[in-house]
Amino acid sequence: MLLFFKKEDFFFEKKAKNFCSFGSRLWRAGVAGFLVGCDSAGMRFFSVFCLIALAGCHLVDERDFDANAEKPPKLPAPPASPPGPGALLTLNYADGDPDYATKLAQSVQRALSVKPGVLFTVQTLVPPAATPDAQAAALIAAAGTGREIAEAIAADGADSGQIELAVRADPSVHAKEVRVFVH
């Protein structure tokens, strides 16, 4: 829909006369000529052509050269950690105190026969507690359990210098758990 107005309706036209004569002529020939209805059909056609031609244009930005420019980068999945040596023995205390004496004695004897200077690492894991005081109490109780397992390893033939103790909270466990590793 084309609307034609009088030149006096546009205060831009009055300001355009204050610019240099070239700018004033451009203003009159282009936009003002289209809106006001200049006498020349060629000027009106030129104005309509410019408006239609520029309506389909878009600004050049980085997406014209790289389609993935504004997309967040996709990070590759971290490589799987190489599987380390599994635990020699895992004791789960979810259903109470397990009977571990015979399994532990067999495992210790087998490890000492293969490597007499083997190092036993006794890791006692507990689930995280709600409060720091409850967490401290759970870790102290777990340390006693780990010490009990270490004394059983020493009784099965290992030297006390071959036993290492560790106690920590681990969110992946749901009940107290003792893992015995050999190095």
Sequence and secondary structure as in RCSB ss.txt:
>XXXX:A:sequence
MLLFFKKEDFFFEKKAKNFCSFGSRLWRAGVAGFLVGCDSAGMRFFSVFCLIALAGCHLVDERDFDANAEKPPKL
PAPPASPPGPGALLTLNYADGDPDYATKLAQSVQRALSVKPGVLFTVQTLVPPAATPDAQAAALIAAAGTGREIA
EAIAADGADSGQIELAVRADPSVHAKEVRVFVH
>XXXX:A:secstr
      GGG HHHHHHTTS HHHHHHHHHTHHHHHHT S HHHHHHHHHHHHHHHT     GGGT TTSSS    
            SEEEE TTSS   HHHHHHHHHHHHHH TT  EEEEEEE   SSHHHHHHHHHHHHHHHHHHH
HHHHHTT  GGGEEEEEEE TT SS EEEEEE 
